[in-house]
Amino acid sequence: MTLGGVRRMFILALMCAALAACGGAPQSGEGPTADTPAGPGAAAGGATVLGDLLKDWQEQKDTMLKIADAMPEDGFGYKSTPPQRSYGEQVMHVALVNVDLLKLVGGTAAPPSFTAESVKTKADMLKALAESYDYGTALLNAQTDASVRETIDAGFLGPSTRARVFWFLLGHSMDVYGQMVVYLRLNGIVPPASRGL
């Protein structure tokens, strides 16, 4: 297993432990209803799993759009080494993986319609990236703290809570973010998050 894979598994284990401490996932047949409380801590005004996920998801959208935009359009074909993805391919990898895994969460929000072949320009890629995060936000906004802890078939992740799908995607995007930082630095560009430090 790669270092990135080990890091992801460690983060997922910590988040699953935190979820268990918050009451774990409801059993099958315990879906949300209008009178289902939002979850532990919600009644007292405390943090909730859903609230934390929504906040982290929206912050990551901002972070990823800023780093994607930091590379000039003529650098979107740049690769650090020939076998690597280009900068633009890294951006699209995040967008495509987001949408593919989010489809497993279920919900009425329609997934974005872009494909790897339909995007051609930097503007197209930034739009696709934003749409992938907006799709996740729409799915989260349709959840309760109880439903986000329900178990679903999450594809290669196996039986997982809806929350775990989002946690996986947050970790996955940060792995790609780290690669994008290197690409920017190799092109003499300071990543947005490091400016002014």
N, C-alpha and C positions, 0 to 999 in steps of 0.2 A: 504494500500500500504506500502511496506517495505521502510526503509530508502534508500536502494540502488535504488529502483524504483523511489522514490521522487527525488533523486539526478540525475538519468538519465533523468527524465522528465524536470528538471530544466535546465540541460545542453542542452538538445534538444531544449527547448524553446529559450535559448540564441542563439544557432546556427541558428535556424530558423529566429530569429529577425535579425541576422547578414546577413543571406542570403537575406532577404527582403530588407535590406539596400543596398545590392549590385545589386539590380535590380530584384530579385525574379526569379521564374522559368518561362521559356518561355511557351507560350500557345501551345496547341496541334497543330501540323503542322508547328511548328517553329524549326524543328530539325537542327542540325549542317550542314553546307555546307563548301566547301573549302574556301569560302570567309567570313564565319562567324567569327567576331572577337572573340578572346578568352574570352572577358568579361571585365567588368569595371576594370580599373587599369592596364590591360595588355599592352595596347598600350604605356602607359607612363612608363612601366617597373616596375609597382607596383605589389603587391601581388594579386593573384587570388584565387577564391574558390578552383579550381582544383589543383593549385600549393600547396596551404596549405594542402589540403587533402592528396595529394601524399606524402608530407614531413612528416606529422603526421603518416600516415600509415606505411611508411618505418621505422620511428623511433620506432613505437610501435612493429614492427616485431623484431627489435633488442632487445628491452626491454623484450618482452615475451620469446624470445629464451634464453636469458641470465638467466632469473629466472627459466625457465623450466629446463635448464641444471644444475642449482645450486644444485638440489637434487640428491644425488647418486641414482643409479638404484634401490638399495634395499629399497629406501624410496618412490618409486613411488606407492607402495600399501598403504602408510601411510594415515590414516584418523584422523582428529583432534577429532572427535566423531563418533560413529558407523553410524549415519544416513547421515553423510557428504559424498561427493565424495572423492575418494582417490586423491592423488596428480596427478597421471597419468590421472585419469578421468577428473580432472580440465583442464589439458593440452588439452586433446582430446575434452572437451566441447568447448573450444575456437575454436579449429580447425574446428570442425563439424558445429558449429553455423556460423562461418565465411563463410564456403562454402555454406551452405544452404541458407543464406540470400543473398550472392553475386550472386547466380544463378538468382535471381530476377532482378538484374541490367541489364541483357542482354548483349550480346556481342559475339564475335567469339572465345574468349579464352576458351579452354576446362577446365572444373573444374577438380580438382584432383580426383583420383579414390579411395582413401582410404576410409575405413568405420570403425566404432567403433570396429568391429570384426576383421578387417584385420591387426591391429597394435598389436604387442605383447611385444615389448621391448622399453626401453627408446629411443634408436636410431630411432625406427619406429615412435614414438610419436613426437620427435623433427623434423623428416623429414616431417611428416604430418602437424605440426604446420607451418613450413617454407613454405610448398606448399600452405597452405591456404592463407598466406599473399602474396605469389608470384602471386596467382590467382587474388587477389584484385589489386595488382600493375598492372598486365596485363590489367585488366578491366579499371583502371584509365588511363593508358597510351593510351587507345583507345578513351577516351573522349575528348571533348572540354569543355571550361568553360560554354558554352551554354548547351551542352547535359547533363552535370552532374547536371544541374539545372532543367532538364525536369522531369515532374511528371510520375511516373510509379505505377503499382500495387505492393506494397511492402508487400504483405501477411498480417500478423497480425499488421503491422505498418499502414496499410491502404494506401490510395493514398499519396505518398511521392516523394520527389525528389530523384534522385540517390545519391546525396550528403548526404541526411539524412540517407540512409542505411549505408553508411560508418561512419557517426557520431555515429549512434546507436552502430555499432560494436566496435568502439573505446571506447565508454563508457562501453559497456558490458565487454570487455576484461580487462578494468581497475578494474571493480568490482571483476573479478576472480583473477586478479593480487593481489589485497588486501588480498584475502583469501590465496593465495599461499605464501605470505609473512609470514602470521601467521603459516602456516605449516612448513616453513623453520625455523622460530624462535623456534617453539616447538621442533625442532630437533637439536637445537644448531647451526644453520647455519645462518650467516649474509647474507641477500639478496644482490645480486650484486650491486644494486643501492645505498646501504647504506655503502658499504665498502670504507674505507679511509676517512670517515666523522669524 
